[in-house]
Amino acid sequence: MSTHVEVVVAGGGPAGAAAAIVLARRGRRVLLADGDRGDAFRIGEAVPPAVRPLLRDLGVLDLVLADGHLPCPGNVSVWGSGEPVATDFIFDPNGLGLHLDRARFDDTLREAARNAGAEVVRARILGAVCEGRDWWVTLTGDKPRDHVLRTAWLMDATGRRAAVARRAGAARRRDDVLVASYARFRTRTGTDLDGRTAVESEPDGWWYTARVPSGERVVAFLTDADLIDRAAILSATGFGTRLGSTRYVHGLLQAHRYEMVGPPRAVSAETARLDRVSGAGWAAVGDAAISFDPLSSQGILTALFTGLRAGQAADRALAGDLAAVEAYRCQVHAIDRAYRRHRDTCYAAEGRWPDRPFWRRRLGVGFTPTS
């Protein structure tokens, strides 16, 4: 492992890999520290057609399309009424969306970074101290001893933890405490050919389901953490009982005789952002910089975009153009503003339960989260 590089990217997800690809292709000495265990199940991710130009800009579109991800021809929503409404991508100039095998997708991006010249290591950041113009970074991984290296630039791609940015003094601001409880379902019938993403609202939140490349379906329930009995929803019985109250999603699973595989799990799905996404010698990308409500389907898209733009900004900053970092900050803020307008419009379209806490909060009444 190197002891001195120009850029250390902390985190090997899509945002970190995108930044590493950009920097390595521009001739920078880059170390991508991927702290992922590698064997953990990844919840499926649906990405809209707009992901294709970004993947093309990164030079990985053909690689991704060859990986066996499922085409996503559109969406169906039961939202604002009890009737499903379909939206398709047939006229989108970018083509179809994709249902990703996240582990495979992430592996492909990391391999592209390696092929571009980045050093990719299985390690996570244990500590980072800025001295003068350089960072001293401590990595821990499979080796028996920790490794210390010097770098001029540190990229935070550690996800919602924002581990690097917080060490640099940035604070994370939450809009909500949204949590996704999800389970995998499997069928032996082979009759489910519906490649669309489906969402269905209910009095205390909303449901999501999509097929994933493994042939399974992921089903998730989104609500605020304080509105759900965590122990109940994370039991097969509790999750199944709650799911049974839906009309469209439950009907879809019943029609194809799906059965739950393994226990339900839960992950944070809150909207949050850093008060500063960049500083002297560092920048945050992906969920570390800004994390979105899954209703937006913008998580992976934004991860790739911020990784690409932050990589370009870091390259220019290392060449002396510090204005590039400010331009990146402005881009992230513009994304945040556009996202919030879109999110608020989507939630305002569901008016059947205005007095329920979940929906009242989405109308801006009665909830002020802490940082």
VENWONOR-V323580 format. One record per pair of residues at least 6 apart in sequence whose ideal C-beta (glycine too) atoms are under 6 Angstrom apart, sorted by the first residue. I is the first residue (numbers start at 1). GAP is how many residues later the second one is. D is the distance in Angstrom with one decimal. If there is no record, write none. Layout:
BEGIN
i: <I,I>
gap: <GAP,GAP>
d: <D,D>
END
This chain:
BEGIN
i: <1,1,2,2,3,4,5,5,5,6,6,6,7,7,7,7,8,8,8,8,9,9,9,9,9,9,10,10,10,10,10,10,11,11,12,12,12,12,13,14,14,14,14,15,15,15,15,15,15,16,17,17,17,18,18,18,18,19,19,19,19,19,20,20,20,20,21,21,21,21,22,22,22,23,23,23,24,24,24,24,25,26,30,31,32,32,32,33,33,33,34,35,42,42,43,43,44,44,44,44,45,45,45,46,46,46,46,46,47,47,47,48,48,49,49,49,49,49,50,51,52,52,54,55,55,60,63,64,67,67,68,69,69,69,70,70,70,71,71,72,72,72,72,72,73,73,73,73,74,74,74,74,75,75,75,76,76,76,76,77,77,78,78,78,79,79,80,80,84,89,89,99,99,101,110,114,122,122,123,123,126,126,127,128,128,128,128,129,134,134,135,135,136,137,137,138,138,139,140,153,153,154,154,155,156,156,156,156,157,157,157,158,159,159,160,160,160,162,162,165,165,168,168,170,170,171,171,172,172,173,173,173,174,174,174,175,176,176,176,177,177,177,177,178,178,179,179,179,180,180,180,180,181,181,181,181,182,182,183,183,183,183,184,184,184,185,185,185,185,186,186,187,187,187,189,189,191,192,197,198,199,199,200,200,200,200,201,203,203,204,204,204,205,205,205,206,207,207,207,208,209,209,209,210,211,212,223,224,227,227,232,233,234,236,239,243,244,269,271,272,273,273,274,274,277,277,277,277,278,278,283,285,285,285,286,286,289,289,290,292,292,292,293,295,309,309,310,313,313,313,316,317,317,347,353,360,361>
gap: <120,146,29,117,146,146,24,26,146,22,23,146,16,21,23,146,23,129,143,146,7,10,11,23,146,148,23,115,146,147,148,154,146,147,20,22,24,98,93,95,286,289,290,142,270,271,288,291,292,141,92,93,96,40,286,289,290,136,266,288,291,292,10,12,93,98,37,91,92,95,286,289,290,7,288,292,6,92,93,94,91,289,88,88,81,86,88,88,90,106,88,89,60,61,139,175,55,166,168,174,55,57,255,26,53,151,164,251,50,51,253,49,249,40,43,45,46,48,44,250,42,43,250,6,9,52,45,44,37,41,145,29,31,144,29,125,143,25,124,24,25,26,27,123,15,16,23,122,13,14,15,122,12,121,122,8,10,120,122,8,122,6,122,170,122,271,269,270,164,7,8,111,113,112,10,6,19,20,16,18,12,14,11,7,9,36,39,7,16,18,16,19,14,12,14,8,10,8,6,128,161,10,128,128,8,9,128,132,128,129,131,130,128,129,108,127,131,10,126,109,119,111,114,104,106,104,200,100,102,100,102,198,96,98,195,96,94,95,193,47,48,93,192,91,92,46,87,90,40,42,87,89,40,52,83,85,36,38,36,56,77,81,32,34,77,32,34,73,75,30,75,69,70,71,67,68,65,64,13,11,7,9,7,46,48,49,149,150,153,19,23,154,17,18,153,16,14,39,42,12,8,10,40,8,6,6,135,134,130,131,6,6,30,24,25,7,6,25,22,19,17,63,10,15,7,12,52,55,47,51,27,21,22,25,17,20,17,43,46,6,7,47,50,51,19,22,18,11,12,15,8,7,8,15,6,6,6>
d: <5.8,5.4,5.8,5.9,5.0,4.9,4.5,4.7,5.2,4.8,4.6,5.3,5.3,5.6,4.8,4.4,5.1,5.3,4.4,5.4,4.6,5.4,4.9,4.7,4.3,5.8,5.4,4.6,5.8,6.0,5.4,5.3,3.1,4.5,5.8,2.7,5.9,5.4,5.9,5.8,5.7,4.3,5.5,4.6,4.0,2.8,3.9,5.8,4.0,3.0,3.6,5.1,5.0,5.8,5.0,2.9,5.1,5.2,5.7,4.2,5.4,4.0,5.1,4.3,3.9,4.3,5.5,5.5,4.9,5.2,5.7,3.1,5.9,4.8,4.9,5.9,4.9,3.8,4.1,4.2,4.9,4.8,4.2,4.7,5.5,5.0,4.7,5.8,4.7,5.7,5.9,2.9,3.4,5.1,5.6,5.8,5.8,5.8,3.8,4.5,4.6,5.5,5.3,5.6,5.4,4.6,5.3,5.7,5.7,5.2,4.9,4.8,5.7,5.3,4.4,3.7,5.4,5.2,5.8,5.5,4.8,6.0,4.6,4.0,5.5,4.9,5.4,6.0,5.3,5.8,5.6,4.7,5.2,5.7,4.1,5.7,5.3,4.5,5.8,5.9,3.6,5.7,5.2,5.7,5.7,5.9,5.6,5.4,5.2,3.5,5.1,5.1,4.9,5.7,4.8,5.1,4.8,5.1,4.8,5.5,4.9,5.0,4.1,4.7,5.1,5.5,4.9,5.2,5.6,5.3,5.9,5.4,5.7,4.3,5.6,4.7,5.1,5.7,4.1,3.2,4.4,4.5,4.1,5.6,5.0,6.0,5.5,4.9,5.3,5.9,5.1,4.8,5.8,5.6,6.0,5.4,5.3,4.7,4.8,5.5,5.1,5.7,4.5,5.9,3.6,4.8,4.2,4.6,5.1,5.5,6.0,5.4,4.6,6.0,6.0,4.9,5.4,5.6,4.3,5.5,4.5,5.3,5.4,4.7,4.5,4.9,5.7,5.5,5.8,5.7,6.0,5.5,5.4,4.6,4.4,4.0,5.3,5.7,5.9,5.1,4.4,5.9,6.0,4.4,4.9,4.7,5.6,5.9,4.8,5.3,5.4,4.3,4.9,4.6,5.5,4.7,5.9,3.8,5.7,5.6,5.3,4.2,4.9,6.0,4.5,4.5,6.0,3.9,5.6,5.0,4.8,4.9,5.4,4.6,5.4,5.4,5.3,4.2,4.7,5.1,5.8,5.3,4.7,5.4,4.8,5.1,5.0,4.7,4.9,5.3,5.6,5.2,5.0,3.2,5.3,5.3,5.6,5.5,4.8,4.6,5.7,4.6,5.2,5.9,5.5,5.7,5.9,5.9,6.0,5.9,3.6,5.7,5.0,5.6,4.4,5.5,5.6,5.4,5.2,5.0,4.5,5.8,5.7,5.7,4.9,4.5,5.6,4.9,5.0,5.3,4.6,4.3,4.8,4.7,3.8,5.8,5.8,5.7,5.6,5.1,5.4,5.9,5.6,5.8,5.5,5.7,5.6,4.2,5.2,4.0,3.7,5.5,5.2,3.8,4.9,5.5,4.0>
END
